[in-house]
Amino acid sequence: MAEAATQNGVAGSGVEKRYIPFLDPAQFMKDMTEMSNKIVRGLQVLKEISDDDIAVGVTPREKVLDVDGGKIKLYHYPNPNVTCKVPLLLNFAVVNKEYILDLQEDKSFVRKMMEAGLDIYTIDWGYPTRADRYREVGDYVDYLDTCVDYIRKVSGQDKINLLGICQGGTAALIYSALFPEKIRNLITVVMPFEFHLPQNLFFKWGKYLDPDPIADAMGTISGEAMNAGFLMVKPMQRLQKFHAFINMMDNKQKVANFLRMERWLFDSPGQPGEAYREYTKRVFQGNELSENKLTINGRHVNLNNITMPVLSIYAAHDHLVPPECAKPVYDKIPSKDKHIVEFPGGHVGVFMSGTSQKYVAPAVSNWILERSQV
């Protein structure tokens, strides 16, 4: 019995039949040849790339303080055009390098803020080793306090401005709650704050994570291990990125920009075991910071002390610190001068994309300048 076929499937069968568009062999061979030639040219470009071509940290800076025996360093960016007497300290995540804020000349958050007249310091948290396995969250608060006190002393200002990014934003919030008398303005960018997010994949995993055997066995959690966890949240993103790279690999400037970013991504310091254990159990799983229950070195991290002006920026498409993780801080602090702003991009783009250079850095600088008149 003959079967009646329709354009979209087999009549009466309930099974959809899809048709594959006709493949032109000549066009296929042409496309493959062009791609092969592009890859050959790209390999030649890669051979021509030198260390100078992918140098990072383009703005001159000077080391002004060694902390913890020189393992941690405080840097200052000399700026002859300073108009703001209240210095700004940039605090990045311990598990990433701070030079992402000054990655290249056309993507330098630091340089844009210096052009606005700000006096900028930054902390290089170094590379913890197994010998640092017993560092706790409280130790990092102490190190941050040492840097803040140094800046206060050399600047002659009782209070400084503090800008924290990602994990560094959480640390900045904790510090400001413990030492509100030392902070004039607080700025947080893509800051993890609220961790009870049952619908989010990353937080679903974290709920069942046992940090004890990891910290005990590894001592210091390697950057490679941390990166593996972050990549699992959005595994296809890396494949998409390298697909895009193939299409641009015969352009030396684009290749250099790509490699510069990859250099930062995988230049990842480890996390001391005790700090990792404490952060995972108390801040991540216990949500103690958001619930105003966290204590550090026996002192309550009281969010009610956050009365200084606060600017909080989150990214609409952030898969590591999603909006629902960052936004709740607005309702948990009593500051009467508080602002929360959405950036239409991802986690890293908020401080290093072209849009960031054009809009975010100038807007943050203006916000700080308006509140730093002395």
Buried (B, 14 or more C-beta within 10 A) or exposed (E): EEEEEEEEEEEEEEEEEEEEEEEEEEEEEEEEEEEEEBEEEBEEBEEEEEEEBBBBBBBEBEEBBEBBEEBBBBBBBEBEEBEBEBBBBBBBBBBBBBBBBBBBEEBBBBBBBBBBBBBBBBBBBBBBEEEBBEBBBBBBBBBBBBBBBBBBEEBEBEBBBBBBBBBBBBBBBBBBBBBBEBBBBBBBBBBBBBBBBEEBEBBEEBEEEEBEEBBEEBBBBBBEBBBEEBEEEBEEEEEEEEEEBEEBBBBBEBBBBBBBBBBBBEBBBBBBBBBBBBBBBBBBBBBBBBEBEBEBEEEBBEBEBBBBBBBBBBBEEBBBBBBBBBBBBBEBBEBEEBEBBEBEBBBBBBBBBEEBBEEBBBBBBEBBBEBBEE
